Amino acid sequence: MSVTSAIVLFAVIWFLTFLIIIPFRVKTQGDLGAIVKGTQAGAPEIHNLSSKAIITTGISFVLWLVITLIILSEVITIQDIDFFEKMVVDSG
């Protein structure tokens, strides 16, 4: 795995994790009882994005490390998940 591949893998894992974490522990205007005129009651009032980004980075690093070790140790290879035999290597 090249350095670029490792960075792209980390970015993909980070964004997927961030999109999963964003909806947790959001306090909406309706929850707080302070609905601003012209907005929906479900609009976030307290979203804590900075702490969620830090949590996402930690979780993503652990996931990235596990996935990278699996790829580099070849525990799972592309041939293991090639169900249509498109990646078959001819030996002769």
C-alpha positions in Angstrom: 0.0 0.0 0.0 1.4 3.4 -1.0 1.3 6.5 1.2 -1.3 8.0 -1.0 -3.5 4.9 -0.7 -3.1 5.0 3.1 -4.1 8.7 3.2 -7.1 8.1 1.0 -8.2 5.1 3.1 -8.0 7.3 6.3 -10.0 10.1 4.7 -12.7 7.7 3.6 -12.9 6.1 7.0 -12.9 9.5 8.7 -15.7 10.9 6.7 -17.8 7.8 7.0 -17.3 7.8 10.8 -18.0 11.5 11.0 -21.3 11.1 9.2 -22.3 8.4 11.6 -21.3 10.4 14.7 -22.9 13.8 13.7 -26.5 12.9 14.7 -25.6 11.8 18.2 -26.3 14.1 21.2 -27.6 17.0 19.1 -29.8 19.4 21.0 -32.4 21.0 18.8 -34.2 24.3 19.2 -37.4 22.3 19.9 -35.6 20.4 22.7 -34.4 23.6 24.3 -37.7 25.4 23.8 -36.1 28.4 22.0 -37.4 28.2 18.5 -36.1 31.1 16.3 -38.8 32.5 14.1 -38.5 31.2 10.5 -36.6 28.0 11.5 -37.7 24.5 12.1 -38.0 23.1 15.6 -35.5 20.3 14.6 -32.8 22.8 13.7 -29.7 22.1 15.8 -28.9 24.6 18.5 -26.0 22.8 20.2 -24.1 20.5 17.8 -20.6 20.1 19.4 -18.9 19.6 16.0 -15.4 20.2 17.3 -15.6 17.5 20.0 -17.3 15.2 17.5 -14.4 15.8 15.0 -11.9 14.9 17.7 -13.8 11.7 18.7 -14.1 10.9 15.0 -10.3 11.2 14.5 -9.6 8.8 17.4 -12.1 6.2 16.2 -11.0 6.5 12.6 -7.4 6.1 13.5 -8.1 2.8 15.3 -10.3 1.5 12.4 -7.7 2.7 9.9 -4.9 0.9 11.8 -6.8 -2.4 11.9 -7.8 -2.2 8.2 -4.2 -1.2 7.2 -2.7 -4.1 9.1 -5.2 -6.5 7.5 -4.3 -5.2 4.0 -0.5 -5.2 4.7 -0.4 -8.6 6.3 -2.6 -10.0 3.4 -5.0 -11.8 5.8 -7.7 -10.7 3.3 -6.6 -10.2 -0.3 -8.4 -9.1 -3.4 -8.6 -12.7 -4.6 -10.5 -13.6 -1.4 -13.3 -11.1 -2.3 -13.2 -11.6 -6.1 -16.5 -13.4 -6.5 -16.6 -13.1 -10.3 -13.0 -14.2 -10.9 -12.0 -10.9 -12.7 -8.6 -10.8 -10.8 -7.4 -14.3 -11.5 -3.7 -14.5 -12.0 -2.5 -17.0 -14.7 0.5 -18.9 -13.6 1.5 -20.1 -17.1 
